[in-house]
Amino acid sequence: MHVGFCLLRLSSRDLWALTPTEFAAMAGSLKPRGEATNRAGLDALMRAFPDGA
């Protein structure tokens, strides 16, 4: 409801008239996602941003 009313600024009538697929598309959840970080990428991040000693 927050996404529909506050972020998309839909009226109650318009929000409740949407299908779940239409709402997901408007909310941005149908965008393709990038690949997950592999082990080498994780190791590089851990070297770049080490935990405090």
mmCIF entry with sequence, helices, sheets and N, C-alpha, C, O atoms, coordinates in Angstrom:
data_MODEL
# 
_entry.id   MODEL 
# 
_entity.id                         1 
_entity.type                       polymer 
_entity.pdbx_number_of_molecules   1 
# 
_entity_poly.entity_id                      1 
_entity_poly.type                           'polypeptide(L)' 
_entity_poly.nstd_linkage                   no 
_entity_poly.nstd_monomer                   no 
_entity_poly.pdbx_seq_one_letter_code       MHVGFCLLRLSSRDLWALTPTEFAAMAGSLKPRGEATNRAGLDALMRAFPDGA 
_entity_poly.pdbx_seq_one_letter_code_can   MHVGFCLLRLSSRDLWALTPTEFAAMAGSLKPRGEATNRAGLDALMRAFPDGA 
_entity_poly.pdbx_strand_id                 A 
# 
loop_
_entity_poly_seq.entity_id 
_entity_poly_seq.num 
_entity_poly_seq.mon_id 
_entity_poly_seq.hetero 
1 1  MET n 
1 2  HIS n 
1 3  VAL n 
1 4  GLY n 
1 5  PHE n 
1 6  CYS n 
1 7  LEU n 
1 8  LEU n 
1 9  ARG n 
1 10 LEU n 
1 11 SER n 
1 12 SER n 
1 13 ARG n 
1 14 ASP n 
1 15 LEU n 
1 16 TRP n 
1 17 ALA n 
1 18 LEU n 
1 19 THR n 
1 20 PRO n 
1 21 THR n 
1 22 GLU n 
1 23 PHE n 
1 24 ALA n 
1 25 ALA n 
1 26 MET n 
1 27 ALA n 
1 28 GLY n 
1 29 SER n 
1 30 LEU n 
1 31 LYS n 
1 32 PRO n 
1 33 ARG n 
1 34 GLY n 
1 35 GLU n 
1 36 ALA n 
1 37 THR n 
1 38 ASN n 
1 39 ARG n 
1 40 ALA n 
1 41 GLY n 
1 42 LEU n 
1 43 ASP n 
1 44 ALA n 
1 45 LEU n 
1 46 MET n 
1 47 ARG n 
1 48 ALA n 
1 49 PHE n 
1 50 PRO n 
1 51 ASP n 
1 52 GLY n 
1 53 ALA n 
# 
_struct_asym.id          A 
_struct_asym.entity_id   1 
# 
loop_
_struct_conf.conf_type_id 
_struct_conf.id 
_struct_conf.pdbx_PDB_helix_id 
_struct_conf.beg_label_comp_id 
_struct_conf.beg_label_asym_id 
_struct_conf.beg_label_seq_id 
_struct_conf.pdbx_beg_PDB_ins_code 
_struct_conf.end_label_comp_id 
_struct_conf.end_label_asym_id 
_struct_conf.end_label_seq_id 
_struct_conf.pdbx_end_PDB_ins_code 
_struct_conf.beg_auth_comp_id 
_struct_conf.beg_auth_asym_id 
_struct_conf.beg_auth_seq_id 
_struct_conf.end_auth_comp_id 
_struct_conf.end_auth_asym_id 
_struct_conf.end_auth_seq_id 
_struct_conf.pdbx_PDB_helix_class 
_struct_conf.details 
_struct_conf.pdbx_PDB_helix_length 
HELX_P HELX_P1 AA1 HIS A 2  ? LEU A 7  ? HIS A 2  LEU A 7  3 ? 6  
HELX_P HELX_P2 AA2 SER A 12 ? ALA A 17 ? SER A 12 ALA A 17 1 ? 6  
HELX_P HELX_P3 AA3 PRO A 20 ? ALA A 27 ? PRO A 20 ALA A 27 1 ? 8  
HELX_P HELX_P4 AA4 ARG A 39 ? ALA A 48 ? ARG A 39 ALA A 48 1 ? 10 
# 
_struct_conf_type.id          HELX_P 
_struct_conf_type.criteria    ? 
_struct_conf_type.reference   ? 
# 
loop_
_atom_site.group_PDB 
_atom_site.id 
_atom_site.type_symbol 
_atom_site.label_atom_id 
_atom_site.label_alt_id 
_atom_site.label_comp_id 
_atom_site.label_asym_id 
_atom_site.label_entity_id 
_atom_site.label_seq_id 
_atom_site.pdbx_PDB_ins_code 
_atom_site.Cartn_x 
_atom_site.Cartn_y 
_atom_site.Cartn_z 
_atom_site.occupancy 
_atom_site.B_iso_or_equiv 
_atom_site.pdbx_formal_charge 
_atom_site.auth_seq_id 
_atom_site.auth_comp_id 
_atom_site.auth_asym_id 
_atom_site.auth_atom_id 
_atom_site.pdbx_PDB_model_num 
ATOM 1   N N  . MET A 1 1  ? 0.817  -1.169  0.000   1.00 0.00 ? 1  MET A N  1 
ATOM 2   C CA . MET A 1 1  ? 0.000  0.000   0.000   1.00 0.00 ? 1  MET A CA 1 
ATOM 3   C C  . MET A 1 1  ? 0.873  1.250   0.000   1.00 0.00 ? 1  MET A C  1 
ATOM 4   O O  . MET A 1 1  ? 0.539  2.248   -0.638  1.00 0.00 ? 1  MET A O  1 
ATOM 5   N N  . HIS A 1 2  ? 1.989  1.191   0.716   1.00 0.00 ? 2  HIS A N  1 
ATOM 6   C CA . HIS A 1 2  ? 2.886  2.349   0.719   1.00 0.00 ? 2  HIS A CA 1 
ATOM 7   C C  . HIS A 1 2  ? 3.368  2.667   -0.696  1.00 0.00 ? 2  HIS A C  1 
ATOM 8   O O  . HIS A 1 2  ? 3.381  3.826   -1.110  1.00 0.00 ? 2  HIS A O  1 
ATOM 9   N N  . VAL A 1 3  ? 3.760  1.635   -1.425  1.00 0.00 ? 3  VAL A N  1 
ATOM 10  C CA . VAL A 1 3  ? 4.239  1.851   -2.798  1.00 0.00 ? 3  VAL A CA 1 
ATOM 11  C C  . VAL A 1 3  ? 3.117  2.440   -3.646  1.00 0.00 ? 3  VAL A C  1 
ATOM 12  O O  . VAL A 1 3  ? 3.327  3.417   -4.364  1.00 0.00 ? 3  VAL A O  1 
ATOM 13  N N  . GLY A 1 4  ? 1.942  1.858   -3.566  1.00 0.00 ? 4  GLY A N  1 
ATOM 14  C CA . GLY A 1 4  ? 0.825  2.313   -4.394  1.00 0.00 ? 4  GLY A CA 1 
ATOM 15  C C  . GLY A 1 4  ? 0.375  3.731   -4.084  1.00 0.00 ? 4  GLY A C  1 
ATOM 16  O O  . GLY A 1 4  ? 0.212  4.557   -4.982  1.00 0.00 ? 4  GLY A O  1 
ATOM 17  N N  . PHE A 1 5  ? 0.178  4.000   -2.798  1.00 0.00 ? 5  PHE A N  1 
ATOM 18  C CA . PHE A 1 5  ? -0.351 5.313   -2.427  1.00 0.00 ? 5  PHE A CA 1 
ATOM 19  C C  . PHE A 1 5  ? 0.723  6.398   -2.356  1.00 0.00 ? 5  PHE A C  1 
ATOM 20  O O  . PHE A 1 5  ? 0.509  7.515   -2.828  1.00 0.00 ? 5  PHE A O  1 
ATOM 21  N N  . CYS A 1 6  ? 1.859  6.078   -1.777  1.00 0.00 ? 6  CYS A N  1 
ATOM 22  C CA . CYS A 1 6  ? 2.873  7.116   -1.532  1.00 0.00 ? 6  CYS A CA 1 
ATOM 23  C C  . CYS A 1 6  ? 3.869  7.274   -2.678  1.00 0.00 ? 6  CYS A C  1 
ATOM 24  O O  . CYS A 1 6  ? 4.139  8.392   -3.117  1.00 0.00 ? 6  CYS A O  1 
ATOM 25  N N  . LEU A 1 7  ? 4.410  6.169   -3.159  1.00 0.00 ? 7  LEU A N  1 
ATOM 26  C CA . LEU A 1 7  ? 5.431  6.285   -4.191  1.00 0.00 ? 7  LEU A CA 1 
ATOM 27  C C  . LEU A 1 7  ? 4.839  6.454   -5.586  1.00 0.00 ? 7  LEU A C  1 
ATOM 28  O O  . LEU A 1 7  ? 5.294  7.292   -6.364  1.00 0.00 ? 7  LEU A O  1 
ATOM 29  N N  . LEU A 1 8  ? 3.815  5.650   -5.898  1.00 0.00 ? 8  LEU A N  1 
ATOM 30  C CA . LEU A 1 8  ? 3.187  5.768   -7.220  1.00 0.00 ? 8  LEU A CA 1 
ATOM 31  C C  . LEU A 1 8  ? 2.060  6.795   -7.239  1.00 0.00 ? 8  LEU A C  1 
ATOM 32  O O  . LEU A 1 8  ? 1.597  7.196   -8.307  1.00 0.00 ? 8  LEU A O  1 
ATOM 33  N N  . ARG A 1 9  ? 1.626  7.215   -6.067  1.00 0.00 ? 9  ARG A N  1 
ATOM 34  C CA . ARG A 1 9  ? 0.579  8.226   -5.902  1.00 0.00 ? 9  ARG A CA 1 
ATOM 35  C C  . ARG A 1 9  ? -0.703 7.869   -6.654  1.00 0.00 ? 9  ARG A C  1 
ATOM 36  O O  . ARG A 1 9  ? -1.295 8.698   -7.344  1.00 0.00 ? 9  ARG A O  1 
ATOM 37  N N  . LEU A 1 10 ? -1.110 6.611   -6.497  1.00 0.00 ? 10 LEU A N  1 
ATOM 38  C CA . LEU A 1 10 ? -2.344 6.151   -7.131  1.00 0.00 ? 10 LEU A CA 1 
ATOM 39  C C  . LEU A 1 10 ? -3.531 6.460   -6.230  1.00 0.00 ? 10 LEU A C  1 
ATOM 40  O O  . LEU A 1 10 ? -3.395 6.548   -5.010  1.00 0.00 ? 10 LEU A O  1 
ATOM 41  N N  . SER A 1 11 ? -4.684 6.621   -6.841  1.00 0.00 ? 11 SER A N  1 
ATOM 42  C CA . SER A 1 11 ? -5.912 6.752   -6.059  1.00 0.00 ? 11 SER A CA 1 
ATOM 43  C C  . SER A 1 11 ? -6.305 5.358   -5.571  1.00 0.00 ? 11 SER A C  1 
ATOM 44  O O  . SER A 1 11 ? -5.826 4.355   -6.100  1.00 0.00 ? 11 SER A O  1 
ATOM 45  N N  . SER A 1 12 ? -7.162 5.298   -4.580  1.00 0.00 ? 12 SER A N  1 
ATOM 46  C CA . SER A 1 12 ? -7.635 3.997   -4.088  1.00 0.00 ? 12 SER A CA 1 
ATOM 47  C C  . SER A 1 12 ? -8.262 3.196   -5.215  1.00 0.00 ? 12 SER A C  1 
ATOM 48  O O  . SER A 1 12 ? -8.011 1.998   -5.347  1.00 0.00 ? 12 SER A O  1 
ATOM 49  N N  . ARG A 1 13 ? -9.066 3.846   -6.014  1.00 0.00 ? 13 ARG A N  1 
ATOM 50  C CA . ARG A 1 13 ? -9.753 3.165   -7.117  1.00 0.00 ? 13 ARG A CA 1 
ATOM 51  C C  . ARG A 1 13 ? -8.739 2.558   -8.083  1.00 0.00 ? 13 ARG A C  1 
ATOM 52  O O  . ARG A 1 13 ? -8.876 1.405   -8.494  1.00 0.00 ? 13 ARG A O  1 
ATOM 53  N N  . ASP A 1 14 ? -7.717 3.344   -8.446  1.00 0.00 ? 14 ASP A N  1 
ATOM 54  C CA . ASP A 1 14 ? -6.728 2.849   -9.398  1.00 0.00 ? 14 ASP A CA 1 
ATOM 55  C C  . ASP A 1 14 ? -5.849 1.751   -8.804  1.00 0.00 ? 14 ASP A C  1 
ATOM 56  O O  . ASP A 1 14 ? -5.524 0.776   -9.483  1.00 0.00 ? 14 ASP A O  1 
ATOM 57  N N  . LEU A 1 15 ? -5.465 1.907   -7.541  1.00 0.00 ? 15 LEU A N  1 
ATOM 58  C CA . LEU A 1 15 ? -4.621 0.900   -6.908  1.00 0.00 ? 15 LEU A CA 1 
ATOM 59  C C  . LEU A 1 15 ? -5.331 -0.448  -6.863  1.00 0.00 ? 15 LEU A C  1 
ATOM 60  O O  . LEU A 1 15 ? -4.752 -1.461  -7.255  1.00 0.00 ? 15 LEU A O  1 
ATOM 61  N N  . TRP A 1 16 ? -6.567 -0.476  -6.394  1.00 0.00 ? 16 TRP A N  1 
ATOM 62  C CA . TRP A 1 16 ? -7.272 -1.741  -6.227  1.00 0.00 ? 16 TRP A CA 1 
ATOM 63  C C  . TRP A 1 16 ? -7.757 -2.317  -7.552  1.00 0.00 ? 16 TRP A C  1 
ATOM 64  O O  . TRP A 1 16 ? -8.162 -3.478  -7.598  1.00 0.00 ? 16 TRP A O  1 
ATOM 65  N N  . ALA A 1 17 ? -7.727 -1.545  -8.616  1.00 0.00 ? 17 ALA A N  1 
ATOM 66  C CA . ALA A 1 17 ? -8.119 -2.056  -9.933  1.00 0.00 ? 17 ALA A CA 1 
ATOM 67  C C  . ALA A 1 17 ? -6.969 -2.767  -10.643 1.00 0.00 ? 17 ALA A C  1 
ATOM 68  O O  . ALA A 1 17 ? -7.191 -3.478  -11.622 1.00 0.00 ? 17 ALA A O  1 
ATOM 69  N N  . LEU A 1 18 ? -5.741 -2.579  -10.155 1.00 0.00 ? 18 LEU A N  1 
ATOM 70  C CA . LEU A 1 18 ? -4.579 -3.194  -10.799 1.00 0.00 ? 18 LEU A CA 1 
ATOM 71  C C  . LEU A 1 18 ? -4.534 -4.693  -10.546 1.00 0.00 ? 18 LEU A C  1 
ATOM 72  O O  . LEU A 1 18 ? -4.930 -5.167  -9.481  1.00 0.00 ? 18 LEU A O  1 
ATOM 73  N N  . THR A 1 19 ? -4.050 -5.429  -11.529 1.00 0.00 ? 19 THR A N  1 
ATOM 74  C CA . THR A 1 19 ? -3.759 -6.844  -11.307 1.00 0.00 ? 19 THR A CA 1 
ATOM 75  C C  . THR A 1 19 ? -2.406 -6.923  -10.594 1.00 0.00 ? 19 THR A C  1 
ATOM 76  O O  . THR A 1 19 ? -1.635 -5.964  -10.638 1.00 0.00 ? 19 THR A O  1 
ATOM 77  N N  . PRO A 1 20 ? -2.106 -8.044  -9.941  1.00 0.00 ? 20 PRO A N  1 
ATOM 78  C CA . PRO A 1 20 ? -0.796 -8.167  -9.305  1.00 0.00 ? 20 PRO A CA 1 
ATOM 79  C C  . PRO A 1 20 ? 0.359  -7.961  -10.291 1.00 0.00 ? 20 PRO A C  1 
ATOM 80  O O  . PRO A 1 20 ? 1.379  -7.373  -9.931  1.00 0.00 ? 20 PRO A O  1 
ATOM 81  N N  . THR A 1 21 ? 0.209  -8.431  -11.510 1.00 0.00 ? 21 THR A N  1 
ATOM 82  C CA . THR A 1 21 ? 1.267  -8.253  -12.504 1.00 0.00 ? 21 THR A CA 1 
ATOM 83  C C  . THR A 1 21 ? 1.426  -6.785  -12.881 1.00 0.00 ? 21 THR A C  1 
ATOM 84  O O  . THR A 1 21 ? 2.551  -6.306  -13.018 1.00 0.00 ? 21 THR A O  1 
ATOM 85  N N  . GLU A 1 22 ? 0.335  -6.072  -13.050 1.00 0.00 ? 22 GLU A N  1 
ATOM 86  C CA . GLU A 1 22 ? 0.411  -4.646  -13.364 1.00 0.00 ? 22 GLU A CA 1 
ATOM 87  C C  . GLU A 1 22 ? 1.083  -3.879  -12.226 1.00 0.00 ? 22 GLU A C  1 
ATOM 88  O O  . GLU A 1 22 ? 1.923  -3.010  -12.459 1.00 0.00 ? 22 GLU A O  1 
ATOM 89  N N  . PHE A 1 23 ? 0.702  -4.214  -10.988 1.00 0.00 ? 23 PHE A N  1 
ATOM 90  C CA . PHE A 1 23 ? 1.297  -3.541  -9.839  1.00 0.00 ? 23 PHE A CA 1 
ATOM 91  C C  . PHE A 1 23 ? 2.797  -3.833  -9.761  1.00 0.00 ? 23 PHE A C  1 
ATOM 92  O O  . PHE A 1 23 ? 3.593  -2.928  -9.512  1.00 0.00 ? 23 PHE A O  1 
ATOM 93  N N  . ALA A 1 24 ? 3.182  -5.092  -9.972  1.00 0.00 ? 24 ALA A N  1 
ATOM 94  C CA . ALA A 1 24 ? 4.598  -5.456  -9.930  1.00 0.00 ? 24 ALA A CA 1 
ATOM 95  C C  . ALA A 1 24 ? 5.383  -4.696  -10.999 1.00 0.00 ? 24 ALA A C  1 
ATOM 96  O O  . ALA A 1 24 ? 6.498  -4.242  -10.745 1.00 0.00 ? 24 ALA A O  1 
ATOM 97  N N  . ALA A 1 25 ? 4.806  -4.560  -12.186 1.00 0.00 ? 25 ALA A N  1 
ATOM 98  C CA . ALA A 1 25 ? 5.481  -3.825  -13.257 1.00 0.00 ? 25 ALA A CA 1 
ATOM 99  C C  . ALA A 1 25 ? 5.644  -2.357  -12.887 1.00 0.00 ? 25 ALA A C  1 
ATOM 100 O O  . ALA A 1 25 ? 6.706  -1.776  -13.115 1.00 0.00 ? 25 ALA A O  1 
ATOM 101 N N  . MET A 1 26 ? 4.619  -1.759  -12.325 1.00 0.00 ? 26 MET A N  1 
ATOM 102 C CA . MET A 1 26 ? 4.698  -0.350  -11.942 1.00 0.00 ? 26 MET A CA 1 
ATOM 103 C C  . MET A 1 26 ? 5.667  -0.127  -10.785 1.00 0.00 ? 26 MET A C  1 
ATOM 104 O O  . MET A 1 26 ? 6.313  0.918   -10.701 1.00 0.00 ? 26 MET A O  1 
ATOM 105 N N  . ALA A 1 27 ? 5.765  -1.116  -9.893  1.00 0.00 ? 27 ALA A N  1 
ATOM 106 C CA . ALA A 1 27 ? 6.631  -0.986  -8.728  1.00 0.00 ? 27 ALA A CA 1 
ATOM 107 C C  . ALA A 1 27 ? 8.084  -1.301  -9.053  1.00 0.00 ? 27 ALA A C  1 
ATOM 108 O O  . ALA A 1 27 ? 8.965  -1.084  -8.221  1.00 0.00 ? 27 ALA A O  1 
ATOM 109 N N  . GLY A 1 28 ? 8.344  -1.812  -10.261 1.00 0.00 ? 28 GLY A N  1 
ATOM 110 C CA . GLY A 1 28 ? 9.711  -2.055  -10.687 1.00 0.00 ? 28 GLY A CA 1 
ATOM 111 C C  . GLY A 1 28 ? 10.235 -3.444  -10.393 1.00 0.00 ? 28 GLY A C  1 
ATOM 112 O O  . GLY A 1 28 ? 11.424 -3.697  -10.586 1.00 0.00 ? 28 GLY A O  1 
ATOM 113 N N  . SER A 1 29 ? 9.390  -4.353  -9.932  1.00 0.00 ? 29 SER A N  1 
ATOM 114 C CA . SER A 1 29 ? 9.897  -5.674  -9.574  1.00 0.00 ? 29 SER A CA 1 
ATOM 115 C C  . SER A 1 29 ? 10.036 -6.609  -10.774 1.00 0.00 ? 29 SER A C  1 
ATOM 116 O O  . SER A 1 29 ? 10.495 -7.740  -10.612 1.00 0.00 ? 29 SER A O  1 
ATOM 117 N N  . LEU A 1 30 ? 9.659  -6.175  -11.949 1.00 0.00 ? 30 LEU A N  1 
ATOM 118 C CA . LEU A 1 30 ? 9.816  -7.009  -13.135 1.00 0.00 ? 30 LEU A CA 1 
ATOM 119 C C  . LEU A 1 30 ? 11.087 -6.685  -13.908 1.00 0.00 ? 30 LEU A C  1 
ATOM 120 O O  . LEU A 1 30 ? 11.334 -7.263  -14.967 1.00 0.00 ? 30 LEU A O  1 
ATOM 121 N N  . LYS A 1 31 ? 11.895 -5.764  -13.386 1.00 0.00 ? 31 LYS A N  1 
ATOM 122 C CA . LYS A 1 31 ? 13.162 -5.425  -14.048 1.00 0.00 ? 31 LYS A CA 1 
ATOM 123 C C  . LYS A 1 31 ? 14.106 -6.620  -13.965 1.00 0.00 ? 31 LYS A C  1 
ATOM 124 O O  . LYS A 1 31 ? 14.124 -7.325  -12.956 1.00 0.00 ? 31 LYS A O  1 
ATOM 125 N N  . PRO A 1 32 ? 14.883 -6.853  -15.005 1.00 0.00 ? 32 PRO A N  1 
ATOM 126 C CA . PRO A 1 32 ? 15.871 -7.924  -14.909 1.00 0.00 ? 32 PRO A CA 1 
ATOM 127 C C  . PRO A 1 32 ? 16.916 -7.593  -13.844 1.00 0.00 ? 32 PRO A C  1 
ATOM 128 O O  . PRO A 1 32 ? 17.329 -6.444  -13.690 1.00 0.00 ? 32 PRO A O  1 
ATOM 129 N N  . ARG A 1 33 ? 17.320 -8.604  -13.133 1.00 0.00 ? 33 ARG A N  1 
ATOM 130 C CA . ARG A 1 33 ? 18.327 -8.411  -12.093 1.00 0.00 ? 33 ARG A CA 1 
ATOM 131 C C  . ARG A 1 33 ? 19.679 -8.845  -12.610 1.00 0.00 ? 33 ARG A C  1 
ATOM 132 O O  . ARG A 1 33 ? 19.778 -9.741  -13.448 1.00 0.00 ? 33 ARG A O  1 
ATOM 133 N N  . GLY A 1 34 ? 20.702 -8.214  -12.114 1.00 0.00 ? 34 GLY A N  1 
ATOM 134 C CA . GLY A 1 34 ? 22.056 -8.604  -12.476 1.00 0.00 ? 34 GLY A CA 1 
ATOM 135 C C  . GLY A 1 34 ? 22.424 -9.936  -11.832 1.00 0.00 ? 34 GLY A C  1 
ATOM 136 O O  . GLY A 1 34 ? 21.712 -10.441 -10.964 1.00 0.00 ? 34 GLY A O  1 
ATOM 137 N N  . GLU A 1 35 ? 23.518 -10.480 -12.262 1.00 0.00 ? 35 GLU A N  1 
ATOM 138 C CA . GLU A 1 35 ? 23.976 -11.736 -11.691 1.00 0.00 ? 35 GLU A CA 1 
ATOM 139 C C  . GLU A 1 35 ? 24.422 -11.535 -10.252 1.00 0.00 ? 35 GLU A C  1 
ATOM 140 O O  . GLU A 1 35 ? 24.856 -10.450 -9.864  1.00 0.00 ? 35 GLU A O  1 
ATOM 141 N N  . ALA A 1 36 ? 24.307 -12.587 -9.478  1.00 0.00 ? 36 ALA A N  1 
ATOM 142 C CA . ALA A 1 36 ? 24.798 -12.553 -8.105  1.00 0.00 ? 36 ALA A CA 1 
ATOM 143 C C  . ALA A 1 36 ? 26.324 -12.505 -8.127  1.00 0.00 ? 36 ALA A C  1 
ATOM 144 O O  . ALA A 1 36 ? 26.956 -12.971 -9.075  1.00 0.00 ? 36 ALA A O  1 
ATOM 145 N N  . THR A 1 37 ? 26.892 -11.950 -7.097  1.00 0.00 ? 37 THR A N  1 
ATOM 146 C CA . THR A 1 37 ? 28.347 -11.881 -6.994  1.00 0.00 ? 37 THR A CA 1 
ATOM 147 C C  . THR A 1 37 ? 28.901 -13.287 -6.795  1.00 0.00 ? 37 THR A C  1 
ATOM 148 O O  . THR A 1 37 ? 28.394 -14.056 -5.979  1.00 0.00 ? 37 THR A O  1 
ATOM 149 N N  . ASN A 1 38 ? 29.941 -13.610 -7.546  1.00 0.00 ? 38 ASN A N  1 
ATOM 150 C CA . ASN A 1 38 ? 30.583 -14.913 -7.376  1.00 0.00 ? 38 ASN A CA 1 
ATOM 151 C C  . ASN A 1 38 ? 31.629 -14.808 -6.270  1.00 0.00 ? 38 ASN A C  1 
ATOM 152 O O  . ASN A 1 38 ? 31.805 -13.740 -5.683  1.00 0.00 ? 38 ASN A O  1 
ATOM 153 N N  . ARG A 1 39 ? 32.314 -15.895 -5.984  1.00 0.00 ? 39 ARG A N  1 
ATOM 154 C CA . ARG A 1 39 ? 33.279 -15.921 -4.894  1.00 0.00 ? 39 ARG A CA 1 
ATOM 155 C C  . ARG A 1 39 ? 34.422 -14.936 -5.122  1.00 0.00 ? 39 ARG A C  1 
ATOM 156 O O  . ARG A 1 39 ? 34.864 -14.271 -4.186  1.00 0.00 ? 39 ARG A O  1 
ATOM 157 N N  . ALA A 1 40 ? 34.899 -14.841 -6.351  1.00 0.00 ? 40 ALA A N  1 
ATOM 158 C CA . ALA A 1 40 ? 35.988 -13.906 -6.641  1.00 0.00 ? 40 ALA A CA 1 
ATOM 159 C C  . ALA A 1 40 ? 35.546 -12.463 -6.389  1.00 0.00 ? 40 ALA A C  1 
ATOM 160 O O  . ALA A 1 40 ? 36.310 -11.661 -5.851  1.00 0.00 ? 40 ALA A O  1 
ATOM 161 N N  . GLY A 1 41 ? 34.325 -12.140 -6.775  1.00 0.00 ? 41 GLY A N  1 
ATOM 162 C CA . GLY A 1 41 ? 33.808 -10.792 -6.526  1.00 0.00 ? 41 GLY A CA 1 
ATOM 163 C C  . GLY A 1 41 ? 33.659 -10.511 -5.043  1.00 0.00 ? 41 GLY A C  1 
ATOM 164 O O  . GLY A 1 41 ? 33.952 -9.408  -4.579  1.00 0.00 ? 41 GLY A O  1 
ATOM 165 N N  . LEU A 1 42 ? 33.202 -11.513 -4.298  1.00 0.00 ? 42 LEU A N  1 
ATOM 166 C CA . LEU A 1 42 ? 33.064 -11.358 -2.853  1.00 0.00 ? 42 LEU A CA 1 
ATOM 167 C C  . LEU A 1 42 ? 34.431 -11.158 -2.205  1.00 0.00 ? 42 LEU A C  1 
ATOM 168 O O  . LEU A 1 42 ? 34.592 -10.299 -1.338  1.00 0.00 ? 42 LEU A O  1 
ATOM 169 N N  . ASP A 1 43 ? 35.418 -11.954 -2.628  1.00 0.00 ? 43 ASP A N  1 
ATOM 170 C CA . ASP A 1 43 ? 36.776 -11.794 -2.094  1.00 0.00 ? 43 ASP A CA 1 
ATOM 171 C C  . ASP A 1 43 ? 37.325 -10.400 -2.381  1.00 0.00 ? 43 ASP A C  1 
ATOM 172 O O  . ASP A 1 43 ? 37.971 -9.797  -1.524  1.00 0.00 ? 43 ASP A O  1 
ATOM 173 N N  . ALA A 1 44 ? 37.070 -9.888  -3.584  1.00 0.00 ? 44 ALA A N  1 
ATOM 174 C CA . ALA A 1 44 ? 37.532 -8.538  -3.930  1.00 0.00 ? 44 ALA A CA 1 
ATOM 175 C C  . ALA A 1 44 ? 36.868 -7.486  -3.052  1.00 0.00 ? 44 ALA A C  1 
ATOM 176 O O  . ALA A 1 44 ? 37.526 -6.541  -2.617  1.00 0.00 ? 44 ALA A O  1 
ATOM 177 N N  . LEU A 1 45 ? 35.589 -7.636  -2.788  1.00 0.00 ? 45 LEU A N  1 
ATOM 178 C CA . LEU A 1 45 ? 34.902 -6.697  -1.901  1.00 0.00 ? 45 LEU A CA 1 
ATOM 179 C C  . LEU A 1 45 ? 35.436 -6.783  -0.484  1.00 0.00 ? 45 LEU A C  1 
ATOM 180 O O  . LEU A 1 45 ? 35.589 -5.764  0.190   1.00 0.00 ? 45 LEU A O  1 
ATOM 181 N N  . MET A 1 46 ? 35.721 -7.995  -0.030  1.00 0.00 ? 46 MET A N  1 
ATOM 182 C CA . MET A 1 46 ? 36.241 -8.161  1.330   1.00 0.00 ? 46 MET A CA 1 
ATOM 183 C C  . MET A 1 46 ? 37.631 -7.527  1.475   1.00 0.00 ? 46 MET A C  1 
ATOM 184 O O  . MET A 1 46 ? 37.964 -6.989  2.531   1.00 0.00 ? 46 MET A O  1 
ATOM 185 N N  . ARG A 1 47 ? 38.444 -7.595  0.402   1.00 0.00 ? 47 ARG A N  1 
ATOM 186 C CA . ARG A 1 47 ? 39.748 -6.931  0.446   1.00 0.00 ? 47 ARG A CA 1 
ATOM 187 C C  . ARG A 1 47 ? 39.586 -5.410  0.410   1.00 0.00 ? 47 ARG A C  1 
ATOM 188 O O  . ARG A 1 47 ? 40.299 -4.688  1.107   1.00 0.00 ? 47 ARG A O  1 
ATOM 189 N N  . ALA A 1 48 ? 38.654 -4.933  -0.398  1.00 0.00 ? 48 ALA A N  1 
ATOM 190 C CA . ALA A 1 48 ? 38.460 -3.478  -0.530  1.00 0.00 ? 48 ALA A CA 1 
ATOM 191 C C  . ALA A 1 48 ? 37.835 -2.869  0.724   1.00 0.00 ? 48 ALA A C  1 
ATOM 192 O O  . ALA A 1 48 ? 38.118 -1.721  1.066   1.00 0.00 ? 48 ALA A O  1 
ATOM 193 N N  . PHE A 1 49 ? 36.985 -3.638  1.409   1.00 0.00 ? 49 PHE A N  1 
ATOM 194 C CA . PHE A 1 49 ? 36.269 -3.118  2.580   1.00 0.00 ? 49 PHE A CA 1 
ATOM 195 C C  . PHE A 1 49 ? 36.391 -4.112  3.734   1.00 0.00 ? 49 PHE A C  1 
ATOM 196 O O  . PHE A 1 49 ? 35.418 -4.774  4.094   1.00 0.00 ? 49 PHE A O  1 
ATOM 197 N N  . PRO A 1 50 ? 37.600 -4.214  4.314   1.00 0.00 ? 50 PRO A N  1 
ATOM 198 C CA . PRO A 1 50 ? 37.786 -5.189  5.381   1.00 0.00 ? 50 PRO A CA 1 
ATOM 199 C C  . PRO A 1 50 ? 37.053 -4.780  6.652   1.00 0.00 ? 50 PRO A C  1 
ATOM 200 O O  . PRO A 1 50 ? 36.805 -3.599  6.894   1.00 0.00 ? 50 PRO A O  1 
ATOM 201 N N  . ASP A 1 51 ? 36.715 -5.779  7.454   1.00 0.00 ? 51 ASP A N  1 
ATOM 202 C CA . ASP A 1 51 ? 36.139 -5.497  8.773   1.00 0.00 ? 51 ASP A CA 1 
ATOM 203 C C  . ASP A 1 51 ? 37.192 -4.829  9.635   1.00 0.00 ? 51 ASP A C  1 
ATOM 204 O O  . ASP A 1 51 ? 38.388 -5.045  9.440   1.00 0.00 ? 51 ASP A O  1 
ATOM 205 N N  . GLY A 1 52 ? 36.763 -4.031  10.571  1.00 0.00 ? 52 GLY A N  1 
ATOM 206 C CA . GLY A 1 52 ? 37.703 -3.346  11.464  1.00 0.00 ? 52 GLY A CA 1 
ATOM 207 C C  . GLY A 1 52 ? 38.530 -4.342  12.257  1.00 0.00 ? 52 GLY A C  1 
ATOM 208 O O  . GLY A 1 52 ? 38.057 -5.422  12.609  1.00 0.00 ? 52 GLY A O  1 
ATOM 209 N N  . ALA A 1 53 ? 39.748 -3.971  12.528  1.00 0.00 ? 53 ALA A N  1 
ATOM 210 C CA . ALA A 1 53 ? 40.649 -4.867  13.274  1.00 0.00 ? 53 ALA A CA 1 
ATOM 211 C C  . ALA A 1 53 ? 40.482 -4.686  14.761  1.00 0.00 ? 53 ALA A C  1 
ATOM 212 O O  . ALA A 1 53 ? 41.156 -5.354  15.544  1.00 0.00 ? 53 ALA A O  1 
# 
